[in-house]
Amino acid sequence: MNVKNVKWLVMSVVLVLAAVTGILVATNSGSGDAASGGTATQTVTVPPSSDIYAKPTDVYTPSSSEPAPASSSAAETSAPASSASESAPPSTGLPADGSRKPTNIPMTKLAPGEKPPQFVIFSFDGAGNSVKMNQFMDAAAPTNSRFTGFLSGVYLLEDANAGLYQAPGAKRGSSQVGFGGDQAELSQRITDLNKMYELGNEIGTHYNGHFCDLGLNWSTAQWDNELDQFYNFFTNWKALNGLTDVPDLKFPASEVKGGRTPCLNHQWNQVVQAWKDHGMTYDSSQPAPKDGIFWPQLVDGIWEFYMPQVYSAGLSGKVTAMDYNFWVKFNGAKEDPGSASKLTPIVLSTYNFMYDQAYNGNRAPILIANHFNNWNGNSFNPATEQFMRETCGKPDTYCATYQDVIAWMELQDPAVLADLQAKFPVAYQAP
């Protein structure tokens, strides 16, 4: 069989898989060999239906018929402890004087050869659910830890004002993730975002309407348009919704410095200029050019926190380290609440493996990339919460924001940082 026929056969198989599963597999060429991660095969996920992302106010109520989590045993079978109640009271711990908490990272320079801290960056795409935001603020509080909420801009528009948004190439007033609800929901969201900010957490952008298919082909001008709308919603949400008797949003729009594109879809050479046009300094969307966890790179003036391909024993191979991708690998992203007691401990075990490999290896920042959605019977939030509670207080470990990690990296001597960035990736193969 000649090369042309082989390529045709491979492409045919890929297209069939994409049609059946909603998953498109793409190979990114990496310059490293096996020892440095090698070439990464990235799974770019496309949701099989538009309703897979629940509205931000949806609250999960488990049915009495669902199995209880398994009791604690081996790493791959132990289930996380119960997460905070969905009706838990709001978090406490805000600064008494109303100021914002300073960074939780010791801002000190490393000596050559000195081990860096282990950073863990928790991020939540969408970031519109009040219950979940408070749940994770509660989980972070005991260790003075932080996380990042990548906010969907349409969650700052009431449902009645959906027509104020038009994604490039889409129908005006449409969104794959809904809008912000009524005035009471929007006001509560602002209160929660303010609390996040005061506690030292970070808000980034998840853009607006979550149009994965359109975003894959947007031009720079269209990305500029999408970001123009995001920053407009973020800055002028009160006027756009005709509201006066609501709190102000304390997080300045000028401090939104990065984000994650919906479904990780974009073309780098089109979106990077749009980031620069809006004063953004980092991204956490780009599929990694090689397998494993490694230090962020400055690419064309943007700090790129690559989405890593990691090994998961429970999922029998490598997977993009994000909750939705775990779900795809587990059962093709089919809603099966009864299997949550199996999937949740697999997710927790994968996170623990990522941490152990990085902490005892190159100490590269670990990305825990999640959503607030109750996918597969809420398989992911309990694992993420338990990992946060159990890991963030460990020695030399800081659960921090993207911007604080960037500030730490930029503080280091260039030669010291370059040495860290040159270290081999970890967590891409079985130990």
Rosetta blueprint (number, residue, H / E / L):
1 M L
2 N L
3 V H
4 K H
5 N H
6 V H
7 K H
8 W H
9 L H
10 V H
11 M H
12 S H
13 V H
14 V H
15 L H
16 V H
17 L H
18 A H
19 A H
20 V H
21 T H
22 G L
23 I E
24 L E
25 V E
26 A E
27 T E
28 N E
29 S L
30 G L
31 S L
32 G L
33 D L
34 A H
35 A H
36 S H
37 G L
38 G L
39 T L
40 A E
41 T E
42 Q E
43 T E
44 V E
45 T E
46 V L
47 P L
48 P L
49 S L
50 S H
51 D H
52 I H
53 Y L
54 A L
55 K L
56 P L
57 T L
58 D L
59 V L
60 Y L
61 T L
62 P L
63 S L
64 S L
65 S L
66 E L
67 P L
68 A L
69 P L
70 A L
71 S L
72 S L
73 S L
74 A L
75 A L
76 E L
77 T L
78 S L
79 A L
80 P L
81 A L
82 S L
83 S L
84 A L
85 S L
86 E L
87 S L
88 A L
89 P L
90 P L
91 S L
92 T L
93 G L
94 L L
95 P L
96 A L
97 D L
98 G L
99 S L
100 R L
101 K L
102 P L
103 T L
104 N L
105 I L
106 P L
107 M L
108 T L
109 K L
110 L L
111 A L
112 P L
113 G L
114 E L
115 K L
116 P L
117 P L
118 Q E
119 F E
120 V E
121 I E
122 F E
123 S E
124 F E
125 D E
126 G E
127 A L
128 G L
129 N L
130 S H
131 V H
132 K H
133 M H
134 N H
135 Q H
136 F H
137 M H
138 D H
139 A H
140 A H
141 A H
142 P H
143 T H
144 N L
145 S L
146 R L
147 F L
148 T E
149 G E
150 F E
151 L E
152 S L
153 G H
154 V H
155 Y H
156 L H
157 L L
158 E L
159 D H
160 A H
161 N H
162 A H
163 G H
164 L H
165 Y L
166 Q L
167 A L
168 P L
169 G L
170 A L
171 K L
172 R L
173 G L
174 S L
175 S L
176 Q L
177 V L
178 G L
179 F L
180 G L
181 G L
182 D L
183 Q H
184 A H
185 E H
186 L H
187 S H
188 Q H
189 R H
190 I H
191 T H
192 D H
193 L H
194 N H
195 K H
196 M H
197 Y H
198 E H
199 L L
200 G L
201 N L
202 E E
203 I E
204 G E
205 T E
206 H L
207 Y L
208 N L
209 G L
210 H L
211 F L
212 C H
213 D H
214 L H
215 G H
216 L L
217 N L
218 W L
219 S L
220 T H
221 A H
222 Q H
223 W H
224 D H
225 N H
226 E H
227 L H
228 D H
229 Q H
230 F H
231 Y H
232 N H
233 F H
234 F H
235 T H
236 N H
237 W H
238 K H
239 A H
240 L H
241 N L
242 G L
243 L L
244 T L
245 D L
246 V L
247 P L
248 D L
249 L L
250 K L
251 F L
252 P L
253 A H
254 S H
255 E H
256 V L
257 K L
258 G E
259 G E
260 R L
261 T L
262 P H
263 C H
264 L H
265 N L
266 H L
267 Q L
268 W H
269 N H
270 Q H
271 V H
272 V H
273 Q H
274 A H
275 W H
276 K H
277 D H
278 H L
279 G L
280 M L
281 T L
282 Y E
283 D E
284 S L
285 S L
286 Q L
287 P E
288 A L
289 P L
290 K L
291 D L
292 G L
293 I E
294 F L
295 W L
296 P L
297 Q E
298 L E
299 V E
300 D L
301 G L
302 I E
303 W E
304 E E
305 F L
306 Y L
307 M E
308 P L
309 Q E
310 V E
311 Y E
312 S E
313 A H
314 G H
315 L H
316 S L
317 G E
318 K E
319 V E
320 T E
321 A L
322 M E
323 D H
324 Y H
325 N H
326 F H
327 W H
328 V H
329 K H
330 F H
331 N H
332 G L
333 A L
334 K L
335 E L
336 D L
337 P H
338 G H
339 S H
340 A H
341 S H
342 K H
343 L H
344 T H
345 P H
346 I H
347 V H
348 L H
349 S H
350 T H
351 Y H
352 N H
353 F H
354 M H
355 Y H
356 D H
357 Q H
358 A H
359 Y H
360 N L
361 G L
362 N L
363 R L
364 A L
365 P L
366 I E
367 L E
368 I E
369 A E
370 N E
371 H E
372 F L
373 N L
374 N L
375 W H
376 N H
377 G H
378 N H
379 S L
380 F L
381 N H
382 P H
383 A H
384 T H
385 E H
386 Q H
387 F H
388 M H
389 R H
390 E H
391 T H
392 C L
393 G L
394 K L
395 P L
396 D L
397 T E
398 Y E
399 C E
400 A L
401 T L
402 Y H
403 Q H
404 D H
405 V H
406 I H
407 A H
408 W H
409 M H
410 E H
411 L H
412 Q L
413 D L
414 P H
415 A H
416 V H
417 L H
418 A H
419 D H
420 L H
421 Q H
422 A L
423 K L
424 F L
425 P L
426 V E
427 A L
428 Y L
429 Q L
430 A L
431 P L
